[in-house]
Amino acid sequence: MGNTQAVACLDRAGGSKAQFLNKYLTPQQIQVVQDTWEIMKEDLPTLGVTVFLKLFETEPELKRLFPKIVRVNEVNQLEMDVDRDMLQKHAVTVMEGLGAAVESLEDSDFLNSVLVSIGQTHVRRHVKPQMLKKLWPSLNYGFGQVLGARYDSATAEAWRRVYNYISLQMKRGMENPDIEPTDDAMGS
C-alpha cells in the first residue's frame, strides 16, 4: 500500500491538464485512509445511516433527491419520516462505492472509471456537481462517530483530501454524462 503511483484527474476547469493524487495526498495519508476504511467497513449500515441522517438534518433541501427514502405528506411537504430499510440499503450502496474508491487508490484507470460512472449515474438522479460538497460534513461526522478517538485531525484531513479527489472525478462524470467512463481525456 504506500505505493506512490500517481492517479490522474482533470483540473477544476475540466480541461486536459493532468493533476495527480499525490498532489492531494501523501503516501502516508493514503495509508491512513485505507487503514481506517478497514475499520469502518466492518459496519457499513451504521456508518451509512449515520451519514445520511446527518445529511438530511443539515441539508434538508436535499431530501427531495430521495423520494423512495423520505416520505412526502398529503400537502407535498417533506417529512423527516424515512423508510429505514430503503435508507439503509442506499447508504450501504454509497459506502460500498466509497470503499471501492479507497481500495483502488493505486489503480488510476479503474478508480477514475468508477468515479466518472458514479457521477454520470447521479446526473440522472438530478444531483448537481455543487451538491457534492454538501456531503462532506456528514461523512466527516459519520467517520468521527465510527472511529472515535482514532479519527484525529490528521486522519480527518486525509479523508477530506480523498473526498475532494472523489468529488472532482464524479464532477467530471456529471459534466460529461455521455462519455465512456474508460475514456482517458488526459492522454496519459
N, C-alpha and C positions, 0 to 999 in steps of 0.2 A: 504494500500500500504506500507509502511515501513516494510513489512514482512522480517524477516531475514533468512527465509528458504534458504538453500544453493542450488545452481544449479551446478550439477556435469558436468565436461567436461574432455576430455582426455588431458594429458600433451602434450607439444610440440613434444616430441619424438613419440607420437602416442601410447604410452604404456597404461597400465591399471591403473596407479597411478591417483587417483581421485584428481581433483582440484575443487574448488568451487567458484561460482560467488562472494561470499563475500570476496575472496582474491583479486578480481578485483575492486569491488565497495563497498562502504559503503551503508547502507540503505538510507542515505540522498542523495547519488549520484543517486541511483535507482529512488528515488522520483523526483529529478530534471529532469532526463531523461524522466520519464513518464509525468511530468507536461509540459515540453517543447514540447513533442510529441503532447500533446493535442492541442497546438497552431499550430504546423506545419502541422498537418493532415488536417487542415481546407482548405488548398490549395496544395494538393499533385501534381497537374500538374505543378504549378510554381516551387515548390521545386525540383521535379524530373527532369524537363527540365534544370533548373539551374545547377544541379549536373552533368548531362550528358554532357551538352555543355562545362562545365569546364573540365570534364574528357577528352573530345575529344580535347580540346585546350592544355591541359598539358601532355597528353599521346596519341599523335596522332597515334602511332602504334597500339593502342587498337581498333581503328576504324574498323579494319579488322574483328573483332569479331561481328560486327553489320551489316551484308550485306543487311538486309532489311531496315536499317535506313540510312546508309551512302552510297552514290552513288559512283560508280566506273566509270571513264570515258572510252572512247574508247581505250586508251592505258594502261588500267588496273591500273590507278593511282587513289588513293582515293582523293575525293574532299570533301571540307567542307560542300557542299550542302547536307543537311539532309532532309529526309522525316519527316516533323514536326509532322504529325499525328502519324506515327509509333513511333517516338521518344517519344512523349507524352504518348502513350499507354504503351510502355515498361517502361518508367520512373515511371509512376503511379504504374505499377505492382511491380517494385522494391521497391518503397516507401511503398506500402501496405505490402510487405514481411517484411520490416524493422519495420513497425508498429505492425505486428503480433508478432514479436520478443519482442519488447518493452512492449507490453501489456501482455506478457506471462513471464516476468522475474521471477515470483514466481512459475511457473509451469515447473519444470525441464524436466519432461518426454515429455510434449508437445513441449516446446521450443527446446530441443535438437533434437527431431524427425523432426521438421520443418526445422531446420538449416542443419541437415545432408542431408535431402531430397533436399534442395536448392543447396547444394554443389554437390550432385550427378547430378542434372539437369545441372549445369554449366560445369561439366566434358564433358557431351555430346555436349556441345557448344564450346568445346576446350578452356575453361578457365582453366588456371593453378593456383595452390594454391598461388604461389608468386605474381600473378596479383591482389589478393585481397587487398594487402596493397596499391596498386596504387589508389584505390577508396577513401580511407580516406581523402586525401587533398581536393578532390572535394566535398565530403559530408560535411566536415568541412566548406568549403567555402559556400555551399548552406545553411547550418544551420545558419551561420552568416548573410547571406543575408535576410533570412526569419525572424529570431528572432531579428535582430538589436542589440540594447543595452542589451537585455535580454541574449544574448549569450556572457557571460563573461568568464573569464579564467576557473573558477570552473566548469561551465556548459560544456565548451569545453572539459575539462579533463574527466568529467563523460561520455560524449558521446564517447570520444576516447576509454575509457576502455570498454564500451559496444560494440563498433565496434571490438575491439581486441577479445573479447569473441565470438562474432558472427563469426568472421573470423576463429577462432580456430575450431569451430563446423562445419562450412562449409568445412574447410580443411579436417576434419575427413571424411566427405561425399565424397569429391573429391578423397581422397586417398583410399577409400573403396567403390567404386561405386556399388558394388553388395550386400552390407549388407542391411538388412532391417533397415529403419530409427528408428524403435522402439527397435532394439537390444540394450541391455544395456551392453556394453563392460566393464563397471566398476564393475559390480557385486554388485552395491549398492541397 
